[in-house]
Amino acid sequence: MSSLTYQKIVFCNEHAEIIDADLPPMQDDQLLVKARCSLISPGTERAALTRLWDDAEFRENPGYALAGDVIAAGRDVEGFSVGDRTISLVNHASFCLVPAEPWVTLKIPESVSYEDATFLLVASVSLHALRRAQITFGEVFVIIGARIIGQIAIQLAKKIGVAKVVVLDMQEDRLDLARRYGADVTINPTEVDQVDAVFDAVGGKGAPVILEATGNPQVIPTTFKMAGDGGRIVCVGALEEPVSISFHEEFIRRELTLIAAFQPFCPTTENLYWKWTQGANRKLLLDMIASRKLDVHEMLTHRFPAKAAPEVYERIKTGETAMLGALLEWNHED
């Protein structure tokens, strides 16, 4: 196949640009995918754009959720054919080459739209965090931050059988959505003392399990105060700044457990002790979306043509709060 020129998004000097590039030759185990749409992850991508998260590779290839159509397949590829609709763990681009591996690329079921499929990768972040939390039936679960990760965590936690889901966020529209997704108690920290409100919601003993999904380091000390003795705190946000707590008083003497949930560390290969690989998690979530057991569509708040990406990222950089799920649509007729 001759070289194909495509468009991709890059971050340069804290701005987003669209550039032309040439795809390398397709390998025998790869698929060539023509993009339909890709989902912006505002928290992660804002951190990379502003260099709070200093990852040069991600700045060169931002994004990780692209839905499209297979237009060519390597000779060693099995299970995929030209014309298949796919969702891939890959950057924002008009075309992409992806491995035909289940932790990278999955077929989109007929009952799932391209748009809904793009939420699959960030949904797997939520699921990995819940597995790391080891939530048990009947526990109270507190979620701080009601962006995409938090909204999906609400739905998954209700499936597990938690006794109560308590959600904190500063935006009333996100709290409204959280209630529609099953949150039992919603708290706006701008209106009440959030620590007292959590203790009241839990029953006066503090939270047994907390998911911190804001990525705001200033929230962490408050999270420790919300936790009950022996509680578990799971951090999934992109925390790129130092955090100060009284380690002995707030952590050791209360026997808290601090858990990091970094989804890329989830195994890609099944072993005797861990069946839930990245691919297995995503297949489960895709099946849940297809069977309407997991809703993602209400989180899609904005659609933009891909050519508008530079302006879109300027809005994200300023911390626009109304943008929850933002979709870039790749128009190949432009």
Protein Blocks (a to p, Z undefined) as FASTA:
>chain_A
ZZddddddddeehiacddddddddddfkbccdddfbdcddfklmmmmmnomaccfklmmm
gcjddcdddfbdcfkbghiaehiacdddddddfbdcddfbfklbccddfklcfklmmmmm
mmmmmmmmmmmnopaehiacddehjafklmmmmmmmmmnopabdcdddfbfklmmmmmmn
opabdcdfklmcfklmmmmmnnonopfbdcdfkopaklmmmmmmmpcghiacddfbdcfb
dcdddfklmmmmnopacddddfklpcfbdcfklmbgfklmmmmmmmmmmnopacfklmmm
bdcdfklmmmmmmmmmnopaklmbdcddddfkZZ
